Amino acid sequence: MDPMADLGQDDAGFTPAARNALAELEEAGLASQARTMAWASVNSGSYELANLQVMADLLCEAFSALPGSVERLALPPAQRVRSDGVVEERALGDAIRIQVRPQAALQLALTGHYDTVFPAQHAFQHVREADGRLHGPGVADMKGGLSIMLDALLAFERSGLGRGVGYTVLLSSDEEIGSPGSATLLAALGAQARFGMTYEPATPDGFLIDARKGSGNFTLVVRGRAAHVGRAFEQGRNAVTAAARFAAALDALNGRLPGVTCNVGAIEGGGPVNMVPDRAVVRFNLRAPDKVAIQTALAAVDRLVQDLDGSDGFSARLHGGFGRPPKPLGPAQQAAAALVRAAGRRIGLDLAFRASGGVCEGNNLAAAGCPNIDTLGVVGGGLHSDEEWALKSSFAERARLSFAILEGVASHALPLPERIA
Ligand SMILES: [Zn+2]
C-alpha cells in the first residue's frame, strides 16, 4: 500500500483538491478546443480595430469568471514611417488587465496576446478540425493559449489552493507588431511580478523555449535631391541608390558580430525613371543574443548612418529600436525552466527546452527582471502562415501543466527562481 495514501496525497504529492482539478482539466480539453475555434473565427489582425473590439468583449466576458477585476486599457498609438519618410500614427486595440488577489505577498504575471498576423482581407480565415488538429488563424498563436490559460486559472480558483497567490493577467492587442503600445504595461508588470507565464505555442514537437535573442525593427529615412535626368542629372542626389548602398553595408555586418543577424526587409522609394529620386526608406531587423551584442550592433549601424548623413547632399535619419530586449539563459531563467520541468514531471510530462531567435512578450518581462517561461500555450506549428495548426491533445495536457505550475508555486512544492539581476 502507498504509505502516502493515508495523508491524502498521491505519489506525485498532489492533494485530493489538486487531483480533482487535474481530472477536471483532462475533461475540459474538448470545450477548450471549441472555445478556441469560436475565438479564432473572429478575425483580430493587429490593426483591425472593430474586430479587436469584438474579440476583447469575448475575452472580458470569459475572464470575468475569475474572482478579480477586469479592466480595458487604451493603448497609445503605434508609429510607422511611411515610404515617403513621414511618421504616421496608427490606432491600436485595448489591452485587458485582470487582477486577482493583488494584496497577496506572492504575485505572478500571466500574459498573452489576442491579435493575429492576419488582416481581415487575408484569405486565411476559416477554422476547421482535421487529423487531431485545429486549423485556423490564431488557433495556436495564441487563442488556444489564451483558452488553456483561462482553463488552468479557473481550475486553480475552484481548487481553493491559490489563497496565498495573487496574479495579473495582461492580454494585449499588439504583440504581433512588436508590442509598441503595451510595452510599458509589460515592463510595469514584469517589475512587480515574481514569475511570468506567457502563452505562446510550444514547438511542433512539444519543446518549450528558455532563451531568446533580442530583436529590433528599424527604418532609415534617406533624403537626397530631386533633379530632372535630362536637364540636371549631376545636381541630383539619388536617395534610392544611397539606400541600396546602405542596405548592402548592413547586410555585410552578418557574420562579423557573434550571434548578430541583420535582415534588410524592404527598400521603398523612387518613382518615374526620368527623375532622380529624393526619398527612400530602408526597413531592417537586428537580432542579438545579449546586451553587449546589442550595443556592438547598434554602434555598427550608427557608424553607417553617420557615413551617409550629411555626405554630399544626403541626409539620413534612423527610427526604431530594440522593442524586444534579449532574454539570455542566466541563472534565473535556468531556474524558471527547472520549475516548469519539475511541474511537468509531477503530471507525467517529460519536457525539454531549447533556445529560439524568435521573440515575444517574455522578452519584455525578462528585461524588467521577471523570470518567465513564455511557451506555455498549446503545441502547434505553421505559425504566421495559412498552415497554422494546434494539436488537439495538447489542450488538456498543457492546461494541466499550467495548473501544476500554479499549484506547485502556491504549495511551495516547487521553488521559485530569484528575480533576474
Ligand atoms: Zn504569438
Residues whose N, C-alpha, C, O or C-beta is under 5 A from the ligand:
A	BS01	ZN	D141 M142 E200
